Amino acid sequence: MNDNEIDRIIREHSYVLPASVYIMICRSEQVDHVRRDGDWIDVWTRTAGHWRIRIV
């Protein structure tokens, strides 16, 4: 999954992802690291993509 696919999925869910979608994104080889900050989760990719999301 590349940055464009990840971005499309996150935007389709308005930055609030079901756990199953979050897990699918995190399993992508493109994801470099993830950090939890309270209710928010930051996701970075190897090519400098970054999203701040929530999980429901």
N, C-alpha and C positions, 0 to 999 in steps of 0.2 A: 504494500500500500504506500503510495507516494504522498507528498505534502498536499497536493491538490485533492486527492481522494479523502484524506483525513479532514482537510478544511471543509469540503463539501458535506461530509457526514456530520461534523460538529455544527456547522451552520444550519443544516436541516433540522437539527434537534435544538436549535437556539441556545447552544452552549450548556444544555442540561441533558446529560446522557443517561440512558438506562445502563445498569451495571454490565449487561451483556455486550453492549456496543463499546463501552469503555475498555473492557477486557480485550475485545477484538482489536481495538486500536493499539493498546499497549503491547500486544503480541506481535505487532508489525516490526519487522527488522529495521524500519526507518526510525522508530522511536529510540531516542538516545537516553533520556532520563525523565523521571516523573517526580514531582515534589508536592506534598500536601501542605496547604496553608489554611488551617481552620476548615471551613466548609468548601474551600476552593482547591482545585488540583491544577497544577501547571504541568503541561506536557511539552517537551522539546524534542525536535527531530535532529537527525545528523546533519541536515542541510539548513539549520537555523530557523525552522518553523517553530512557532510557539503559540499555545492556546491556553487560556484559563477557563476551566470548565467546572461544572458541578455534577454530582452523581445522584440519581434518584433510585 
